Amino acid sequence: MNSWKPWLCATKCCPTWIFHCSTLTTKCSWEWSQVTRELLTRLRQAIPEIILRTTFIVGFPGETDSAHESLMEFVAEQKFNHVGVFTYSPENGTKAFRFDDDVPEERKNFRRDQLMHMQQQISAEHMLNLVGKDVDVLVEGVSEETELLLQGRYTGQAPDVDGVTYINDGNPKVGDIVQCRVVQAGDYDLVVSVNE
């Protein structure tokens, strides 16, 4: 892992779409959950400041309540910085298209909402831990919320999928990367002031 450091960036998207081995309809040659845990541990040891994001599909054909509970436990344990959750839908041309879509839509939506509610709390903890710290912010322009603020992204926020960072003072230009102090945090967003 140490030999990878020069090529790793501080933000990684970990594709762990289906976490529980029993959800897969093919035989697993090893326990995916353990392999995933070991990889995440190694990444965090190699890059302590790493920002981890991932996406999950819930309601995949054959997903049981037990499998979903295992996913919930995994997300609670790993405390990803950012998580996206989608409900399974059959897509023509994929192998899964042939599977019976046996998880009711209502159940899929419940599982998605349950997982996102937990992740919202985890995200809020991550954001709160940034208050009082300095972060680099890419200035993107006037805020969509109010013309009184600028808006951008700090290193740990991807465009269009994560929260945003509101800049409450200073006159940085669009495209500038400025060092800022985090003064307030929401569940997904930050408020910063530009360091002098």
Backbone as JSON Lines, residues from 0, in Angstrom:
{"i":0,"aa":"M","n":[0.83,-1.2,0.0],"ca":[0.0,0.0,0.0],"c":[0.87,1.25,0.0]}
{"i":1,"aa":"N","n":[1.99,1.23,0.73],"ca":[2.84,2.42,0.78],"c":[3.35,2.8,-0.6]}
{"i":2,"aa":"S","n":[3.59,1.8,-1.46],"ca":[4.07,2.11,-2.8],"c":[3.0,2.8,-3.64]}
{"i":3,"aa":"W","n":[1.74,2.73,-3.22],"ca":[0.66,3.38,-3.96],"c":[0.52,4.84,-3.6]}
{"i":4,"aa":"K","n":[1.04,5.26,-2.46],"ca":[0.77,6.6,-1.94],"c":[0.95,7.72,-2.97]}
{"i":5,"aa":"P","n":[2.03,7.72,-3.76],"ca":[2.18,8.84,-4.7],"c":[1.06,8.92,-5.73]}
{"i":6,"aa":"W","n":[0.35,7.83,-5.96],"ca":[-0.67,7.82,-7.0],"c":[-2.09,7.9,-6.45]}
{"i":7,"aa":"L","n":[-2.23,7.88,-5.14],"ca":[-3.57,7.95,-4.55],"c":[-3.94,9.39,-4.23]}
{"i":8,"aa":"C","n":[-5.16,9.73,-4.51],"ca":[-5.64,11.04,-4.08],"c":[-6.36,10.87,-2.75]}
{"i":9,"aa":"A","n":[-6.62,11.97,-2.09],"ca":[-7.2,11.9,-0.74],"c":[-8.69,11.55,-0.75]}
{"i":10,"aa":"T","n":[-9.32,11.59,-1.92],"ca":[-10.73,11.22,-2.0],"c":[-10.86,10.01,-2.9]}
{"i":11,"aa":"K","n":[-11.48,8.97,-2.4],"ca":[-11.65,7.74,-3.17],"c":[-13.12,7.34,-3.17]}
{"i":12,"aa":"C","n":[-13.58,6.88,-4.3],"ca":[-14.92,6.31,-4.39],"c":[-14.77,4.8,-4.41]}
{"i":13,"aa":"C","n":[-15.33,4.15,-3.41],"ca":[-15.19,2.7,-3.27],"c":[-16.46,2.02,-3.77]}
{"i":14,"aa":"P","n":[-16.37,1.28,-4.87],"ca":[-17.58,0.64,-5.39],"c":[-17.96,-0.6,-4.59]}
{"i":15,"aa":"T","n":[-18.79,-0.43,-3.59],"ca":[-19.25,-1.56,-2.77],"c":[-20.75,-1.72,-2.94]}
{"i":16,"aa":"W","n":[-21.21,-1.69,-4.18],"ca":[-22.65,-1.62,-4.47],"c":[-23.46,-2.69,-3.76]}
{"i":17,"aa":"I","n":[-23.01,-3.93,-3.81],"ca":[-23.72,-5.01,-3.14],"c":[-22.77,-5.54,-2.1]}
{"i":18,"aa":"F","n":[-23.17,-5.44,-0.85],"ca":[-22.25,-5.76,0.23],"c":[-22.38,-7.19,0.72]}
{"i":19,"aa":"H","n":[-23.56,-7.69,0.86],"ca":[-23.77,-8.99,1.51],"c":[-23.66,-10.1,0.49]}
{"i":20,"aa":"C","n":[-22.8,-11.08,0.76],"ca":[-22.51,-12.14,-0.18],"c":[-23.75,-12.94,-0.57]}
{"i":21,"aa":"S","n":[-24.65,-13.16,0.36],"ca":[-25.83,-13.98,0.05],"c":[-26.77,-13.27,-0.92]}
{"i":22,"aa":"T","n":[-26.6,-11.98,-1.11],"ca":[-27.43,-11.25,-2.05],"c":[-27.07,-11.6,-3.49]}
{"i":23,"aa":"L","n":[-25.82,-11.95,-3.7],"ca":[-25.38,-12.29,-5.05],"c":[-25.98,-13.62,-5.46]}
{"i":24,"aa":"T","n":[-26.33,-13.75,-6.71],"ca":[-26.95,-14.99,-7.16],"c":[-25.91,-15.98,-7.66]}
{"i":25,"aa":"T","n":[-24.68,-15.56,-7.77],"ca":[-23.61,-16.48,-8.15],"c":[-22.83,-16.85,-6.9]}
{"i":26,"aa":"K","n":[-22.09,-17.96,-6.96],"ca":[-21.31,-18.38,-5.8],"c":[-20.17,-17.41,-5.55]}
{"i":27,"aa":"C","n":[-19.98,-17.05,-4.3],"ca":[-18.85,-16.2,-3.92],"c":[-17.67,-17.11,-3.58]}
{"i":28,"aa":"S","n":[-16.5,-16.77,-4.09],"ca":[-15.32,-17.58,-3.78],"c":[-14.67,-17.14,-2.48]}
{"i":29,"aa":"W","n":[-15.05,-16.0,-1.94],"ca":[-14.59,-15.55,-0.63],"c":[-15.63,-14.6,-0.05]}
{"i":30,"aa":"E","n":[-15.44,-14.25,1.19],"ca":[-16.4,-13.37,1.86],"c":[-16.11,-11.92,1.48]}
{"i":31,"aa":"W","n":[-16.93,-11.37,0.59],"ca":[-16.72,-10.02,0.1],"c":[-16.66,-8.99,1.21]}
{"i":32,"aa":"S","n":[-17.49,-9.18,2.21],"ca":[-17.52,-8.18,3.28],"c":[-16.17,-8.08,3.98]}
{"i":33,"aa":"Q","n":[-15.5,-9.21,4.19],"ca":[-14.2,-9.19,4.86],"c":[-13.14,-8.54,3.97]}
{"i":34,"aa":"V","n":[-13.18,-8.88,2.69],"ca":[-12.22,-8.29,1.75],"c":[-12.4,-6.76,1.71]}
{"i":35,"aa":"T","n":[-13.64,-6.32,1.67],"ca":[-13.92,-4.88,1.64],"c":[-13.44,-4.2,2.91]}
{"i":36,"aa":"R","n":[-13.71,-4.81,4.05],"ca":[-13.25,-4.24,5.33],"c":[-11.72,-4.11,5.36]}
{"i":37,"aa":"E","n":[-11.04,-5.16,4.92],"ca":[-9.57,-5.14,4.92],"c":[-9.04,-4.04,4.0]}
{"i":38,"aa":"L","n":[-9.63,-3.89,2.83],"ca":[-9.19,-2.85,1.91],"c":[-9.39,-1.46,2.51]}
{"i":39,"aa":"L","n":[-10.54,-1.23,3.12],"ca":[-10.79,0.07,3.74],"c":[-9.83,0.35,4.88]}
{"i":40,"aa":"T","n":[-9.52,-0.66,5.67],"ca":[-8.55,-0.5,6.76],"c":[-7.19,-0.13,6.2]}
{"i":41,"aa":"R","n":[-6.77,-0.81,5.15],"ca":[-5.46,-0.51,4.54],"c":[-5.42,0.9,3.96]}
{"i":42,"aa":"L","n":[-6.48,1.31,3.31],"ca":[-6.54,2.67,2.76],"c":[-6.44,3.71,3.87]}
{"i":43,"aa":"R","n":[-7.17,3.5,4.95],"ca":[-7.16,4.46,6.06],"c":[-5.81,4.49,6.76]}
{"i":44,"aa":"Q","n":[-5.13,3.36,6.82],"ca":[-3.8,3.34,7.43],"c":[-2.79,4.07,6.55]}
{"i":45,"aa":"A","n":[-2.91,3.89,5.24],"ca":[-1.97,4.51,4.31],"c":[-2.22,6.01,4.17]}
{"i":46,"aa":"I","n":[-3.48,6.43,4.23],"ca":[-3.85,7.83,4.04],"c":[-4.85,8.21,5.13]}
{"i":47,"aa":"P","n":[-4.37,8.58,6.31],"ca":[-5.28,8.86,7.43],"c":[-6.34,9.93,7.12]}
{"i":48,"aa":"E","n":[-6.04,10.87,6.25],"ca":[-6.98,11.95,5.94],"c":[-7.91,11.61,4.77]}
{"i":49,"aa":"I","n":[-7.92,10.38,4.34],"ca":[-8.7,9.98,3.17],"c":[-10.19,10.26,3.37]}
{"i":50,"aa":"I","n":[-10.83,10.68,2.3],"ca":[-12.28,10.89,2.26],"c":[-12.84,9.73,1.44]}
{"i":51,"aa":"L","n":[-13.75,8.96,2.04],"ca":[-14.29,7.79,1.35],"c":[-15.77,7.99,1.04]}
{"i":52,"aa":"R","n":[-16.11,7.7,-0.2],"ca":[-17.51,7.75,-0.62],"c":[-17.81,6.44,-1.33]}
{"i":53,"aa":"T","n":[-19.06,6.04,-1.28],"ca":[-19.47,4.83,-1.97],"c":[-20.95,4.91,-2.3]}
{"i":54,"aa":"T","n":[-21.4,3.95,-3.07],"ca":[-22.8,3.88,-3.48],"c":[-23.3,2.45,-3.28]}
{"i":55,"aa":"F","n":[-24.52,2.33,-2.83],"ca":[-25.13,1.02,-2.62],"c":[-26.43,0.91,-3.39]}
{"i":56,"aa":"I","n":[-26.73,-0.3,-3.83],"ca":[-28.03,-0.63,-4.4],"c":[-28.76,-1.46,-3.36]}
{"i":57,"aa":"V","n":[-29.95,-1.05,-2.99],"ca":[-30.76,-1.85,-2.07],"c":[-31.94,-2.43,-2.84]}
{"i":58,"aa":"G","n":[-32.43,-3.58,-2.37],"ca":[-33.55,-4.24,-3.03],"c":[-33.15,-5.06,-4.22]}
{"i":59,"aa":"F","n":[-31.86,-5.43,-4.32],"ca":[-31.4,-6.31,-5.39],"c":[-32.14,-7.64,-5.25]}
{"i":60,"aa":"P","n":[-32.48,-8.3,-6.35],"ca":[-33.2,-9.57,-6.25],"c":[-32.52,-10.54,-5.28]}
{"i":61,"aa":"G","n":[-33.31,-11.05,-4.35],"ca":[-32.8,-11.98,-3.36],"c":[-32.32,-11.32,-2.08]}
{"i":62,"aa":"E","n":[-32.3,-9.99,-2.03],"ca":[-31.84,-9.31,-0.82],"c":[-32.83,-9.55,0.32]}
{"i":63,"aa":"T","n":[-32.34,-10.12,1.4],"ca":[-33.18,-10.42,2.56],"c":[-33.08,-9.31,3.59]}
{"i":64,"aa":"D","n":[-33.97,-9.35,4.58],"ca":[-33.88,-8.4,5.68],"c":[-32.55,-8.53,6.39]}
{"i":65,"aa":"S","n":[-32.07,-9.77,6.53],"ca":[-30.79,-10.02,7.18],"c":[-29.64,-9.38,6.4]}
{"i":66,"aa":"A","n":[-29.68,-9.5,5.08],"ca":[-28.64,-8.89,4.25],"c":[-28.66,-7.37,4.4]}
{"i":67,"aa":"H","n":[-29.85,-6.8,4.44],"ca":[-29.96,-5.35,4.6],"c":[-29.44,-4.92,5.97]}
{"i":68,"aa":"E","n":[-29.74,-5.68,7.01],"ca":[-29.23,-5.37,8.35],"c":[-27.71,-5.42,8.36]}
{"i":69,"aa":"S","n":[-27.13,-6.39,7.65],"ca":[-25.66,-6.47,7.56],"c":[-25.09,-5.23,6.89]}
{"i":70,"aa":"L","n":[-25.78,-4.76,5.86],"ca":[-25.35,-3.53,5.19],"c":[-25.42,-2.35,6.14]}
{"i":71,"aa":"M","n":[-26.5,-2.24,6.89],"ca":[-26.65,-1.15,7.86],"c":[-25.5,-1.18,8.88]}
{"i":72,"aa":"E","n":[-25.18,-2.37,9.38],"ca":[-24.09,-2.52,10.36],"c":[-22.76,-2.12,9.74]}
{"i":73,"aa":"F","n":[-22.55,-2.52,8.49],"ca":[-21.3,-2.19,7.78],"c":[-21.14,-0.68,7.63]}
{"i":74,"aa":"V","n":[-22.19,0.0,7.21],"ca":[-22.12,1.46,7.02],"c":[-21.92,2.15,8.36]}
{"i":75,"aa":"A","n":[-22.59,1.67,9.41],"ca":[-22.41,2.25,10.74],"c":[-20.97,2.06,11.22]}
{"i":76,"aa":"E","n":[-20.4,0.92,10.92],"ca":[-19.02,0.61,11.34],"c":[-18.0,1.41,10.55]}
{"i":77,"aa":"Q","n":[-18.18,1.52,9.24],"ca":[-17.17,2.14,8.38],"c":[-17.24,3.67,8.37]}
{"i":78,"aa":"K","n":[-18.42,4.22,8.65],"ca":[-18.57,5.67,8.71],"c":[-17.99,6.38,7.48]}
{"i":79,"aa":"F","n":[-18.48,6.0,6.31],"ca":[-18.07,6.66,5.07],"c":[-18.39,8.14,5.15]}
{"i":80,"aa":"N","n":[-17.59,8.95,4.47],"ca":[-17.86,10.39,4.44],"c":[-19.12,10.69,3.64]}
{"i":81,"aa":"H","n":[-19.27,9.99,2.53],"ca":[-20.41,10.23,1.65],"c":[-20.93,8.9,1.14]}
{"i":82,"aa":"V","n":[-22.25,8.75,1.12],"ca":[-22.88,7.52,0.63],"c":[-24.07,7.9,-0.24]}
{"i":83,"aa":"G","n":[-24.18,7.21,-1.36],"ca":[-25.38,7.3,-2.19],"c":[-26.1,5.97,-2.13]}
{"i":84,"aa":"V","n":[-27.42,6.0,-2.16],"ca":[-28.2,4.76,-2.1],"c":[-29.26,4.81,-3.2]}
{"i":85,"aa":"F","n":[-29.31,3.75,-3.98],"ca":[-30.29,3.63,-5.05],"c":[-31.09,2.36,-4.85]}
{"i":86,"aa":"T","n":[-32.31,2.36,-5.31],"ca":[-33.09,1.13,-5.27],"c":[-32.87,0.38,-6.58]}
{"i":87,"aa":"Y","n":[-32.85,-0.94,-6.49],"ca":[-32.65,-1.77,-7.67],"c":[-33.83,-1.61,-8.63]}
{"i":88,"aa":"S","n":[-33.51,-1.52,-9.9],"ca":[-34.53,-1.61,-10.94],"c":[-33.93,-2.41,-12.09]}
{"i":89,"aa":"P","n":[-34.72,-3.28,-12.7],"ca":[-34.19,-4.11,-13.78],"c":[-33.77,-3.26,-14.98]}
{"i":90,"aa":"E","n":[-32.58,-3.5,-15.46],"ca":[-32.08,-2.76,-16.62],"c":[-31.85,-3.74,-17.76]}
{"i":91,"aa":"N","n":[-32.53,-3.53,-18.86],"ca":[-32.39,-4.39,-20.02],"c":[-30.92,-4.47,-20.45]}
{"i":92,"aa":"G","n":[-30.46,-5.67,-20.75],"ca":[-29.08,-5.87,-21.18],"c":[-28.14,-6.26,-20.06]}
{"i":93,"aa":"T","n":[-28.61,-6.24,-18.82],"ca":[-27.78,-6.67,-17.69],"c":[-28.14,-8.1,-17.3]}
{"i":94,"aa":"K","n":[-27.2,-8.79,-16.66],"ca":[-27.48,-10.15,-16.2],"c":[-28.63,-10.17,-15.21]}
{"i":95,"aa":"A","n":[-28.7,-9.15,-14.37],"ca":[-29.73,-9.1,-13.34],"c":[-31.13,-8.9,-13.93]}
{"i":96,"aa":"F","n":[-31.21,-8.49,-15.18],"ca":[-32.51,-8.27,-15.82],"c":[-33.34,-9.56,-15.84]}
{"i":97,"aa":"R","n":[-32.65,-10.7,-15.89],"ca":[-33.33,-12.0,-15.95],"c":[-33.82,-12.46,-14.58]}
{"i":98,"aa":"F","n":[-33.33,-11.84,-13.5],"ca":[-33.71,-12.26,-12.16],"c":[-35.12,-11.8,-11.82]}
{"i":99,"aa":"D","n":[-35.78,-12.55,-10.96],"ca":[-37.08,-12.11,-10.45],"c":[-36.87,-10.91,-9.54]}
{"i":100,"aa":"D","n":[-37.54,-9.83,-9.84],"ca":[-37.47,-8.62,-9.01],"c":[-38.39,-8.85,-7.82]}
{"i":101,"aa":"D","n":[-37.88,-9.6,-6.83],"ca":[-38.73,-10.13,-5.76],"c":[-38.82,-9.26,-4.51]}
{"i":102,"aa":"V","n":[-38.18,-8.11,-4.52],"ca":[-38.27,-7.2,-3.37],"c":[-39.28,-6.1,-3.74]}
{"i":103,"aa":"P","n":[-40.38,-6.0,-3.0],"ca":[-41.4,-4.99,-3.33],"c":[-40.83,-3.56,-3.3]}
{"i":104,"aa":"E","n":[-41.35,-2.71,-4.18],"ca":[-40.89,-1.32,-4.26],"c":[-40.97,-0.61,-2.91]}
{"i":105,"aa":"E","n":[-42.05,-0.84,-2.2],"ca":[-42.21,-0.2,-0.89],"c":[-41.07,-0.6,0.05]}
{"i":106,"aa":"R","n":[-40.67,-1.87,-0.01],"ca":[-39.57,-2.37,0.84],"c":[-38.25,-1.75,0.4]}
{"i":107,"aa":"K","n":[-38.03,-1.67,-0.91],"ca":[-36.81,-1.05,-1.43],"c":[-36.7,0.4,-0.95]}
{"i":108,"aa":"N","n":[-37.79,1.13,-1.08],"ca":[-37.78,2.54,-0.66],"c":[-37.54,2.69,0.83]}
{"i":109,"aa":"F","n":[-38.14,1.8,1.63],"ca":[-37.92,1.83,3.07],"c":[-36.44,1.6,3.39]}
{"i":110,"aa":"R","n":[-35.84,0.61,2.74],"ca":[-34.42,0.3,2.98],"c":[-33.53,1.47,2.57]}
{"i":111,"aa":"R","n":[-33.84,2.08,1.42],"ca":[-33.06,3.24,0.99],"c":[-33.17,4.37,2.01]}
{"i":112,"aa":"D","n":[-34.38,4.69,2.41],"ca":[-34.59,5.79,3.36],"c":[-33.94,5.51,4.71]}
{"i":113,"aa":"Q","n":[-34.02,4.27,5.16],"ca":[-33.42,3.89,6.44],"c":[-31.9,4.06,6.4]}
{"i":114,"aa":"L","n":[-31.29,3.6,5.31],"ca":[-29.84,3.72,5.17],"c":[-29.42,5.18,5.03]}
{"i":115,"aa":"M","n":[-30.16,5.96,4.25],"ca":[-29.81,7.37,4.08],"c":[-29.99,8.17,5.37]}
{"i":116,"aa":"H","n":[-30.98,7.82,6.16],"ca":[-31.17,8.5,7.45],"c":[-29.95,8.26,8.35]}
{"i":117,"aa":"M","n":[-29.48,7.02,8.4],"ca":[-28.31,6.73,9.21],"c":[-27.08,7.47,8.66]}
{"i":118,"aa":"Q","n":[-26.92,7.46,7.34],"ca":[-25.77,8.12,6.74],"c":[-25.82,9.63,6.96]}
{"i":119,"aa":"Q","n":[-26.99,10.2,6.99],"ca":[-27.12,11.64,7.26],"c":[-26.51,11.98,8.62]}
{"i":120,"aa":"Q","n":[-26.75,11.14,9.61],"ca":[-26.18,11.36,10.94],"c":[-24.66,11.2,10.92]}
{"i":121,"aa":"I","n":[-24.17,10.21,10.17],"ca":[-22.72,10.0,10.05],"c":[-22.08,11.2,9.35]}
{"i":122,"aa":"S","n":[-22.7,11.66,8.27],"ca":[-22.19,12.81,7.54],"c":[-22.14,14.04,8.44]}
{"i":123,"aa":"A","n":[-23.19,14.25,9.23],"ca":[-23.23,15.4,10.14],"c":[-22.06,15.36,11.12]}
{"i":124,"aa":"E","n":[-21.71,14.16,11.61],"ca":[-20.55,14.02,12.51],"c":[-19.27,14.41,11.81]}
{"i":125,"aa":"H","n":[-19.09,13.92,10.57],"ca":[-17.89,14.27,9.79],"c":[-17.8,15.78,9.59]}
{"i":126,"aa":"M","n":[-18.91,16.39,9.21],"ca":[-18.92,17.84,8.97],"c":[-18.62,18.61,10.25]}
{"i":127,"aa":"L","n":[-19.23,18.2,11.35],"ca":[-19.02,18.88,12.63],"c":[-17.56,18.8,13.06]}
{"i":128,"aa":"N","n":[-16.89,17.69,12.76],"ca":[-15.48,17.53,13.1],"c":[-14.58,18.5,12.34]}
{"i":129,"aa":"L","n":[-15.09,19.1,11.28],"ca":[-14.3,20.06,10.5],"c":[-14.38,21.48,11.05]}
{"i":130,"aa":"V","n":[-15.34,21.76,11.91],"ca":[-15.49,23.12,12.45],"c":[-14.21,23.51,13.19]}
{"i":131,"aa":"G","n":[-13.69,24.71,12.84],"ca":[-12.45,25.2,13.44],"c":[-11.2,24.81,12.68]}
{"i":132,"aa":"K","n":[-11.35,23.95,11.67],"ca":[-10.19,23.51,10.88],"c":[-10.11,24.29,9.58]}
{"i":133,"aa":"D","n":[-8.9,24.31,9.02],"ca":[-8.68,24.96,7.74],"c":[-8.83,23.95,6.61]}
{"i":134,"aa":"V","n":[-9.53,24.36,5.54],"ca":[-9.73,23.52,4.37],"c":[-9.51,24.34,3.12]}
{"i":135,"aa":"D","n":[-9.1,23.69,2.05],"ca":[-8.99,24.35,0.76],"c":[-10.35,24.26,0.07]}
{"i":136,"aa":"V","n":[-10.78,25.38,-0.51],"ca":[-12.1,25.45,-1.14],"c":[-11.94,25.96,-2.58]}
{"i":137,"aa":"L","n":[-12.53,25.23,-3.52],"ca":[-12.61,25.68,-4.91],"c":[-13.85,26.55,-5.04]}
{"i":138,"aa":"V","n":[-13.65,27.82,-5.41],"ca":[-14.76,28.76,-5.54],"c":[-15.46,28.52,-6.87]}
{"i":139,"aa":"E","n":[-16.79,28.27,-6.8],"ca":[-17.54,27.96,-8.02],"c":[-18.46,29.08,-8.47]}
{"i":140,"aa":"G","n":[-18.76,30.02,-7.59],"ca":[-19.62,31.13,-8.0],"c":[-20.57,31.55,-6.91]}
{"i":141,"aa":"V","n":[-21.57,32.32,-7.3],"ca":[-22.58,32.8,-6.36],"c":[-23.43,31.61,-5.91]}
{"i":142,"aa":"S","n":[-23.77,31.61,-4.64],"ca":[-24.57,30.53,-4.08],"c":[-25.93,30.42,-4.75]}
{"i":143,"aa":"E","n":[-26.4,29.19,-4.9],"ca":[-27.75,28.96,-5.43],"c":[-28.81,29.31,-4.38]}
{"i":144,"aa":"E","n":[-28.4,29.37,-3.11],"ca":[-29.34,29.66,-2.02],"c":[-29.58,31.17,-1.84]}
{"i":145,"aa":"T","n":[-28.51,31.95,-1.98],"ca":[-28.62,33.4,-1.78],"c":[-27.48,34.1,-2.51]}
{"i":146,"aa":"E","n":[-27.77,35.25,-3.07],"ca":[-26.74,36.01,-3.78],"c":[-25.74,36.65,-2.82]}
{"i":147,"aa":"L","n":[-25.99,36.56,-1.53],"ca":[-25.11,37.17,-0.54],"c":[-23.88,36.31,-0.23]}
{"i":148,"aa":"L","n":[-23.89,35.07,-0.68],"ca":[-22.78,34.16,-0.4],"c":[-22.19,33.6,-1.68]}
{"i":149,"aa":"L","n":[-20.9,33.27,-1.61],"ca":[-20.29,32.49,-2.67],"c":[-20.42,31.02,-2.3]}
{"i":150,"aa":"Q","n":[-20.28,30.18,-3.29],"ca":[-20.41,28.75,-3.08],"c":[-19.23,28.04,-3.72]}
{"i":151,"aa":"G","n":[-18.8,26.96,-3.11],"ca":[-17.73,26.17,-3.67],"c":[-17.75,24.77,-3.08]}
{"i":152,"aa":"R","n":[-16.61,24.1,-3.22],"ca":[-16.47,22.75,-2.68],"c":[-15.12,22.64,-1.99]}
{"i":153,"aa":"Y","n":[-15.12,22.01,-0.82],"ca":[-13.83,21.71,-0.2],"c":[-13.36,20.38,-0.75]}
{"i":154,"aa":"T","n":[-12.14,20.03,-0.47],"ca":[-11.51,18.84,-1.04],"c":[-12.36,17.59,-0.93]}
{"i":155,"aa":"G","n":[-13.15,17.47,0.11],"ca":[-13.93,16.25,0.33],"c":[-15.31,16.26,-0.29]}
{"i":156,"aa":"Q","n":[-15.61,17.21,-1.15],"ca":[-16.94,17.28,-1.76],"c":[-16.83,17.16,-3.28]}
{"i":157,"aa":"A","n":[-17.51,16.16,-3.82],"ca":[-17.54,15.98,-5.27],"c":[-18.69,16.81,-5.85]}
{"i":158,"aa":"P","n":[-18.53,17.26,-7.1],"ca":[-19.6,18.06,-7.7],"c":[-20.87,17.24,-7.93]}
{"i":159,"aa":"D","n":[-21.99,17.86,-7.71],"ca":[-23.32,17.32,-8.03],"c":[-23.8,16.17,-7.15]}
{"i":160,"aa":"V","n":[-22.94,15.58,-6.33],"ca":[-23.39,14.45,-5.51],"c":[-23.23,14.68,-4.02]}
{"i":161,"aa":"D","n":[-22.32,15.56,-3.62],"ca":[-22.09,15.84,-2.21],"c":[-22.66,17.22,-1.88]}
{"i":162,"aa":"G","n":[-22.5,17.61,-0.62],"ca":[-22.93,18.94,-0.21],"c":[-22.05,20.01,-0.83]}
{"i":163,"aa":"V","n":[-22.26,21.25,-0.39],"ca":[-21.48,22.38,-0.89],"c":[-20.89,23.14,0.29]}
{"i":164,"aa":"T","n":[-19.99,24.04,-0.03],"ca":[-19.37,24.9,0.98],"c":[-19.75,26.34,0.66]}
{"i":165,"aa":"Y","n":[-20.33,27.01,1.65],"ca":[-20.73,28.41,1.51],"c":[-19.62,29.3,2.07]}
{"i":166,"aa":"I","n":[-19.23,30.31,1.29],"ca":[-18.15,31.22,1.68],"c":[-18.82,32.52,2.13]}
{"i":167,"aa":"N","n":[-18.67,32.83,3.43],"ca":[-19.44,33.95,3.98],"c":[-18.69,35.28,4.03]}
{"i":168,"aa":"D","n":[-17.45,35.31,3.54],"ca":[-16.73,36.59,3.5],"c":[-15.6,36.51,2.49]}
{"i":169,"aa":"G","n":[-14.91,37.62,2.31],"ca":[-13.81,37.67,1.36],"c":[-14.33,37.89,-0.06]}
{"i":170,"aa":"N","n":[-13.39,38.08,-0.98],"ca":[-13.73,38.32,-2.38],"c":[-12.95,37.42,-3.33]}
{"i":171,"aa":"P","n":[-12.94,36.12,-3.08],"ca":[-12.21,35.26,-4.01],"c":[-12.93,35.2,-5.35]}
{"i":172,"aa":"K","n":[-12.17,34.9,-6.39],"ca":[-12.73,34.82,-7.73],"c":[-13.12,33.38,-8.06]}
{"i":173,"aa":"V","n":[-14.07,33.24,-8.96],"ca":[-14.47,31.92,-9.43],"c":[-13.24,31.21,-10.0]}
{"i":174,"aa":"G","n":[-13.05,29.98,-9.59],"ca":[-11.9,29.2,-10.03],"c":[-10.73,29.22,-9.07]}
{"i":175,"aa":"D","n":[-10.74,30.19,-8.14],"ca":[-9.68,30.24,-7.12],"c":[-9.83,29.07,-6.15]}
{"i":176,"aa":"I","n":[-8.71,28.61,-5.67],"ca":[-8.7,27.67,-4.55],"c":[-8.16,28.46,-3.37]}
{"i":177,"aa":"V","n":[-9.0,28.64,-2.36],"ca":[-8.64,29.48,-1.23],"c":[-8.67,28.67,0.06]}
{"i":178,"aa":"Q","n":[-7.74,29.02,0.96],"ca":[-7.75,28.36,2.27],"c":[-8.76,29.08,3.16]}
{"i":179,"aa":"C","n":[-9.61,28.29,3.78],"ca":[-10.69,28.85,4.6],"c":[-10.76,28.13,5.94]}
{"i":180,"aa":"R","n":[-11.37,28.8,6.9],"ca":[-11.65,28.21,8.21],"c":[-13.12,27.82,8.25]}
{"i":181,"aa":"V","n":[-13.39,26.58,8.64],"ca":[-14.78,26.11,8.76],"c":[-15.38,26.72,10.02]}
{"i":182,"aa":"V","n":[-16.48,27.45,9.86],"ca":[-17.11,28.13,11.0],"c":[-18.46,27.51,11.38]}
{"i":183,"aa":"Q","n":[-19.03,26.75,10.48],"ca":[-20.33,26.14,10.76],"c":[-20.49,24.91,9.88]}
{"i":184,"aa":"A","n":[-21.24,23.92,10.38],"ca":[-21.45,22.7,9.61],"c":[-22.91,22.26,9.68]}
{"i":185,"aa":"G","n":[-23.41,21.79,8.56],"ca":[-24.72,21.17,8.5],"c":[-24.54,19.68,8.29]}
{"i":186,"aa":"D","n":[-25.61,19.0,7.92],"ca":[-25.51,17.56,7.69],"c":[-24.59,17.24,6.52]}
{"i":187,"aa":"Y","n":[-24.64,18.07,5.48],"ca":[-23.84,17.82,4.28],"c":[-23.01,19.03,3.85]}
{"i":188,"aa":"D","n":[-23.36,20.21,4.32],"ca":[-22.74,21.45,3.86],"c":[-21.87,22.09,4.94]}
{"i":189,"aa":"L","n":[-20.96,22.96,4.48],"ca":[-20.11,23.72,5.39],"c":[-20.29,25.21,5.14]}
{"i":190,"aa":"V","n":[-20.02,26.01,6.16],"ca":[-19.9,27.46,6.01],"c":[-18.48,27.8,6.43]}
{"i":191,"aa":"V","n":[-17.79,28.58,5.58],"ca":[-16.39,28.91,5.85],"c":[-16.16,30.41,5.72]}
{"i":192,"aa":"S","n":[-15.08,30.86,6.34],"ca":[-14.6,32.23,6.11],"c":[-13.19,32.13,5.56]}
{"i":193,"aa":"V","n":[-12.88,33.03,4.65],"ca":[-11.58,33.01,3.98],"c":[-10.5,33.43,4.97]}
{"i":194,"aa":"N","n":[-9.42,32.66,5.03],"ca":[-8.28,33.02,5.88],"c":[-7.56,34.21,5.28]}
{"i":195,"aa":"E","n":[-7.16,35.14,6.12],"ca":[-6.42,36.32,5.66],"c":[-4.96,35.98,5.51]}
